[in-house]
Amino acid sequence: MTAVMRPIPSTSRFQCDRSLATLRDRAPTWAALPIDDRIEYLRSVQRRVIEAAPGMVGAAVRSKGVDERYTGEDWVSGIVTTLRTVRFLIETLETIARTGSTATTDEDLAVRPDGQVTVRVMPADAWDRVLYRGMTADVWIDPEVGLGEIDDHLGSFYTKAPPDPGVGLVLGAGNVASIGPLDVVHKLIADGSTAIVKFNPVNDYIGPFVERMFDDLITDGFVRTSYGGADVGSYLIGHPDVDEIHITGAASSHDAIVFGPGVEGERRKAAGTPIMTKPFTSELGNVSPVIIVPGAWKARDIRFQAERVATMMMQNNGFLCVAAKVLVMHRDWPQKDEFLDALRRVLLALPSRPAYYPGTEDRYDRFVASHPSIETLGVRKPGVVPPTLLVGVPPEAGHLAFTEEAFCSLAATTELGGEGAAGFLEAAVEFCNESVTGTLSTSILIDPDTQRHLGPVWDRAVASLRYGTVAVNVWSGAGYGLGMTPWGGYPGAAIVDIQSGIGFVHNARLIDRPQKTVISWPFRLFPKPAWFVTHKRTAAAQRLGAYFEADPSVKTALPLIAAGLRS
């Protein structure tokens, strides 16, 4: 397909009415659709995603003002993630159709010492064992669900009563191309509703490509698309034919929808009296912390972990809700300065990129003004915001760096005390839980010797972190991209204090009551992961990764492995 760029005209109210009337009419058919038919629609999405991929990736890099070397980021976040999620949803539905239950086996289940049930979802197949060697992902189930009840909470409505027919509205995000399409897939497959997506004006250029991906579902009246700003969104939200809403965005957007804008909206929020009472799920922002547990690191460990953290900061130029925003370190770690120097060198070596997301420069200036010790690791010029560290922000609650997401390539460092690694880790967990806004995800870097010596302190720390994804020695963004892992804020957010939102998406194993996902990868890796911003062949590797996910085989895996080795 030829890349279609903005501007795209706003969808009229007449068009919205027609789309929603169709979705309302087709909702009973979709709710009752046999599993085999749903699988065929997902296979259609698979085929059309790979057809649309080159055009959509090309449109993304042009819109962001970057060159071809950055295509790897859009291949992995926009295409690989979509294909992988759809691939494993198909596998789960095929297993349900064949056996009446999900692809989860008894070997996948475990019970923690406190009785909480976990489900291992990664590695998901033999290919995962090769391509993600050593990675595991365990979904921790709501503690109220015992092992004997677990089968009642797997498989969504496919293993239970069929859903009531409904129409879902997806309000897409403006930063990552796969967010809107995968939220539509979730509405269709996990919730059993028909769906309309409104594209964010920042990246509405993806719309024609997404329409191509969902062509068969659109033709048969199960999916519709729309374009425009807040006026179109407000009309769709209030429409009587919309039963439920999902938004990816900022907490302020959630509050404006639920309580209304301005001073009056703030008053309603304070009183706990929403004006919008439809079922509402959300994946919102996060001030993403990285807990760096002190240990005796070798020189090569310091270099590698610096590249890891630089990747967490700089993927998509920091315009991600999972971009690293607070580096939490022990004030007495002897290698602290050595690590920060290595991080500075990596960031300084990266080419500058345009600050394409609206409002970036104003946000950046506000954060820079919030702290006296600033390190700009590049050149600030009109339209360009360099990687920046706010160094040594005191760990008191309330600082801007801990309460608001900068949404650019800026992160703060902060230092905590505590006796040794154990005391620090306990302090870090309390700090992240109590002083840092958001519950979406956090990452922890820890060497194997320190982790082993911590013993039960380590397990208690991981269990205590109130985040939807806890990623050990891997960027927490993996929780978004793996597809198998439920993605969303830690359960329990109140509508008046929404944090990172309510509900989970992706979740290809259809686990009904997840609490959080814990992902682990080895501290030391070879080769360097192809999504690292320092990987020399990331564009080629991620493009090949997309073709592998579309058709996993030796033929598609070998070129991918070869490209990954050339790091």
Buried (B, 14 or more C-beta within 10 A) or exposed (E): BEBBEEEBEBBEEEBBEEBBBBBBBBBEBBBEBEEEEBBBBBBBBBBBBBBBBBBBBBBBBEBBBBEEEBBBBBBBBBBBBBBBBBBBBBBBBBBBBEEEBBBBEEEBBEEEEEEBBBBBBBBBBEBBEEBBEEBBBBBBBBEEBEEEEBEEBBBBBBBEEEBEBBBBBBBBBBBBBBBBBBBBBBBBBBBBBBBBBBBBBBBBBBBBBBBBBBBBBBEBBBBBBBBBEEEBBBBBBEBEBBBBBBBBBBBBBBBBBBBBEEEEBEEBBEEEEBEBEBEBBBBBBBBBBBBBBBBEBEEEBBBBBBBBBBBBBBBBBBBBBBBBBBBBBBBBBEBBEBBBEBBBBBBBEBEBBEBBBEEBBEBBEEBBEBBEEBBBBBEBEEEBBBBBBBBBBEBEEEBBBBEBBBBBBBBBBBBBEBEBBBBBBBBBBBBBBEBBBBBBBBBBBBBEEBBEBBEEBBBBBBBBBBBBBBBBBBBBBBBBBBBBBBBBBBBEBEBBEBBBBBBBBBBBBBBBBBBBBBBBBEBBBEBBBBBBBBBBBBBBBBBBBBBBBBBBEEEBBEBBBEBBEEB
